[in-house]
Amino acid sequence: MKTLVKLVAAAALLVPVAANAQAYKCDLPTSLARPKPDLPSKDQPRRLRAIGGYTLAIKWAPQFCHDHAKQAAARFQCGSGNRFGFTLHGLWPDGKTKEWPQYCRPASLLPERVLSQHLCATPDLQLIQHEWAKHGTCTRDTPAQFFERSRRLYARLRYPDMDALSRRRLTAGSFAEAMARVNPGLKADMMRITANRHGWLEEVWVCLDTAYRYHRCPSFQGGLAKTARLKVWRGLR
């Protein structure tokens, strides 16, 4: 396993930053802890629904680390000298109405190879397990196929100058327009922007159709109103 992790880390250095999960610095550990099983519950039950599209959710890591750096689960992402821009939260099957499918079939613990290959994209082992259990099991993919598809979709995204944007007066709509300008085929109405209760950017949700193409977000998709004020935390820079 130690050799595998070194090989994956070495390969990651050869990938351009824009395609490498915006991992400005990502040092994989020499060994990986095993995630815990992620199971349906009373609050998050198994739910079978037809898939009407997908959401590709990406998370702004500087804000996440500002809010959660003291949590043990955030140690790899926010400590140990690692540094990220946008990270991959997940690829979520959506329903044809407001309800989405989740926990569609039993999920075994993910193989170490899958975890190590995707940890610099989604820098949280338990979140990777959760994404497979809650969302991936509702597709026809194997774990390897699901995460490779997620990472490919994520890797093609490009980003505006986040430092410059953080110094401007922004709304959710103007931020979506900035994202659209640097991503051919992606329009502002194909994204939803989320923020914490103080208006700081948390995530961008990119709406996809059933063929994984950019698609106008359905009316029931969440997110901020276009006119909502938005701030971008840029860390200590």
N, C-alpha and C positions, 0 to 999 in steps of 0.2 A: 504493500500500500504506500509506503514511504517513497518508493521509486516512482510509482504512478503519479503521486502528487507533484514530485519534482518535474516530471515530464510535462504535466499539464501546466504548471507554472511557467516552465520554460517556453512552451508553445504560446502561452498568453502574451509573452513579451514581444512576439513577432506580429501580433495583430494590432492594427491601428487603434488608437484610443476610441475613436467614434464607434468602432465595431466591437470593442471589447467591454461592453457593458458600462461605458464611461468609468471604468475602473482606472482612475488616475494612478492609484497605487493599490495593488491587491496581492498580498503575500499569503499564499495558502499555508495552513498549518501542516505539520509533518504527519499528523494523525487527526482523524475526524471522530468526534463524538457521535454516537448513534442517536438519531431523533426518536422521539416517542411516537407511538401510534396516534393518529389523528382520526377521531371517530365522530359519527353524528351524535347529536344530543337532543335534549328536549327543546333547547333554544335554536339549534341548528340541525333540523331533522333531515333524513334522507328525502329527496324530492325529485321525482322523475317528471321532466317536462321536455317537450320538443325544443330543439335548439333553433333559435331565430337569428342568431348572429353571435358575435364575440366582442369582448372588451379586452384590449391590451392595456394593462394598468402599469404605469411607471411611477416611481416614487422619488421625490427630491431628497436625496440623502442628507445634505447639510441640515435641512429642517428636522428630519427624523432624528439625527444625532443630537441636535440641540435639545430636542424634547425627551429623548430616551437613552441618552448616552450612559446613564447610571444603571440601566437594566442589564442583567447578566446576558440576556439573549442578544444584546446589541454590541457585545464586546468585540466580536470579529469585525463588524462593519464600522464601528465608531472608535475603536481603540487599536492598539498594536501597530500604530503608524499607517494603517490603511486609510485610503481617501477615495471617495466616490462622488460622482455627480448624480445623474439619474440612474436608479437601479430598477430592475425588473421585479415588480410585485407579482404579476401573474397574467395568465391568459384565461379569461373567464367565459365559459359558454353562457349566453343570455337566452332567455325564453322569448317566445313570440308575444308575450304580454309582460307585465311587470314582474312576475315570478320567474325565477331562473332555476335550472336544474342544479342539484348539488348532492354530493355523496351518493352517486348513482350505483356504485358497486363496491365490494370490499377492497380495501387498499392495504397491501402488505408494505413493510418498511422498504424504502428505496435502497437500491444497491449503492455501495460506496462510490462506484465509478460514476454513477449518475450525479450523486451529490457533489463530488469533487469537480466534475466538468462544468457545473452550473453555479458554483458557489461565488464566483466573481461577478456573475450577473445578478444573482439573488443572494446576497451575503448573509443568509440566516438559514441554518440547516433545518430548523423546525418549520420555518415558513415554506421551504421547498417541499417538505413532507406534507404540509397542510394544503399547498396548492395542488398536489397530485390527488390527495384524498378527497378534497371538496370539489375541485373543478376538473382535473384531468380524468377522473374516473367516469365523467359524463361524456367523454369523447370515445372514439374507437381506437385511440392510440395506445401504445405501450408507454410506460414511463419515459423510456429513451426517446421515442418519437414525439411525445407531448412536449418535453422540455427542449428538444432540438427545434421543434416548430416555434415554440415561444421565443427562444433565443434568436432565431433567424428574423422573426418579425421585429423584435426589439433592436437587433443590430442594424437594421436598415434605417432606423430613425436618426435624424440629425437634429442638432439643437442650436438655438440662437445664442448669442453672447449673454450668458446668464449674469455675469458680473455687471455688464452695461444695463441690462433690464432691471437689475436689483436697485439701480440708482434712479430709476424713472418712476413717474406716476403711472401705475398700471391698473387695468381692470382685467377680469377674467377673459373678457372678449379680446382685448388688445394682446394679452399674452398668447391666446390661441392663434391669433393672426400672425404673431411673430413665429410661432412654431410652424404654421402653415407655409410661411414664406421660404423656409429652408427645407421643406419636405415636398418634393414634386408629387402631385396627386392628392395630397392631404389638405383639406379645407378646414376653416375654423369651425364650421358646424359639424365636423366629423370628430370633434373632441369635446370632452367635458373636463373642467378644471375643478379641483377640490382644494380646500384650505382648512386650517384649524379655526377655532372660534375667534382667534384674534386676526384672521385674514392673511395668515402666512401660507404660501404655497405648500401643499402636501403632495398631491398627485396629479397626473394627467391621464385621463382615460381616453384611449383611441378606439373609436367604434369601427368594427369590421363586419362584413357580411358573412354568409356561411362558407364562402370561398376564400375567406381571410383577406378580402380586399377592403380598402378604406371605404367607409360608408357613412352616410349622414346618420347621426345619432337619433335613436327613437325618442319620441316625446316623453316617455316614462323614465329615460335615463336620468340619473341624479346629477349633481354638480352645481356650481355657482351660476347665478344669473350673469349674463354677459356684462352687465353694468356694475357688478360687484367689485369693490376695491380689492386689490391683490398686492401683497408684498412678498419679496423673495429674500429669504435669509441666505447670505453668502458665506457664513462661517466667520472665521477670524481674519479673512483677507480684507 
